[in-house]
Amino acid sequence: MDKQATIQRLIEAVSKKKVTVAPDESLFDSGLLDSFALPDLVAALEQEYSIRIPDSDLNPRKFDTIERIEAYLDSLS
């Protein structure tokens, strides 16, 4: 499974909604994520990829789109 598909699966699990957004579309503007769901998504990403995301990086802009999440994860490796 490619990284974008994995991210999409995690977003669906956190939001309990089917992801129907383009990889560059805002997850917050689309209503899939909000500030309350962001920590849950980050926890899911940490578990899936066996990483630790610092609290200082919990900025909605870094997790606004599937593409941005993928780029952020790539920057950690």
C-alpha positions as CSV (number, residue, x, y, z in Angstrom):
1,M,0.0,0.0,0.0
2,D,1.4,3.4,-0.9
3,K,1.9,6.1,1.6
4,Q,-1.1,8.3,0.4
5,A,-3.4,5.3,0.6
6,T,-2.2,4.5,4.1
7,I,-2.7,8.2,5.1
8,Q,-6.2,8.1,3.6
9,R,-7.1,5.0,5.5
10,L,-5.9,6.6,8.8
11,I,-8.0,9.7,8.1
12,E,-11.0,7.6,7.4
13,A,-10.5,5.7,10.7
14,V,-10.1,9.0,12.7
15,S,-12.9,10.9,10.9
16,K,-15.2,7.9,10.6
17,K,-16.0,9.2,7.1
18,K,-15.1,8.1,3.6
19,V,-12.3,10.2,2.2
20,T,-13.3,11.7,-1.1
21,V,-10.8,14.6,-1.3
22,A,-8.0,15.1,-3.8
23,P,-4.5,14.7,-2.3
24,D,-4.0,18.5,-2.4
25,E,-7.5,19.4,-1.0
26,S,-7.8,20.7,2.6
27,L,-8.9,18.1,5.0
28,F,-10.0,20.8,7.4
29,D,-12.0,22.8,4.9
30,S,-13.7,19.6,3.6
31,G,-14.8,18.8,7.2
32,L,-12.9,15.6,7.4
33,L,-10.7,16.9,10.2
34,D,-10.9,19.5,12.9
35,S,-8.7,20.6,15.7
36,F,-10.1,17.9,17.9
37,A,-9.4,15.1,15.4
38,L,-5.8,16.3,14.7
39,P,-4.3,14.7,17.8
40,D,-6.1,11.4,17.0
41,L,-4.7,11.5,13.5
42,V,-1.2,12.3,14.8
43,A,-1.4,9.3,17.2
44,A,-2.5,7.0,14.4
45,L,0.4,8.2,12.2
46,E,2.8,7.7,15.1
47,Q,1.6,4.1,15.6
48,E,1.4,3.3,11.9
49,Y,4.9,4.5,11.1
50,S,6.6,3.9,14.5
51,I,7.6,7.5,14.8
52,R,7.3,10.3,17.4
53,I,5.8,13.6,16.2
54,P,6.8,16.4,18.6
55,D,4.1,18.6,20.1
56,S,5.7,21.6,18.5
57,D,4.7,20.1,15.1
58,L,1.0,19.8,15.9
59,N,0.2,22.6,13.5
60,P,-2.9,22.1,11.3
61,R,-1.0,23.6,8.3
62,K,1.4,20.6,8.4
63,F,-1.5,18.2,8.3
64,D,-3.9,20.1,6.0
65,T,-3.7,17.8,3.0
66,I,-2.8,14.3,2.2
67,E,0.2,15.6,0.2
68,R,1.4,17.8,3.1
69,I,1.1,14.8,5.5
70,E,3.1,12.7,3.1
71,A,5.8,15.4,2.7
72,Y,6.0,15.8,6.5
73,L,6.4,12.1,7.0
74,D,9.1,12.0,4.3
75,S,11.0,14.8,6.1
76,L,11.2,12.7,9.2
77,S,13.0,9.9,7.5
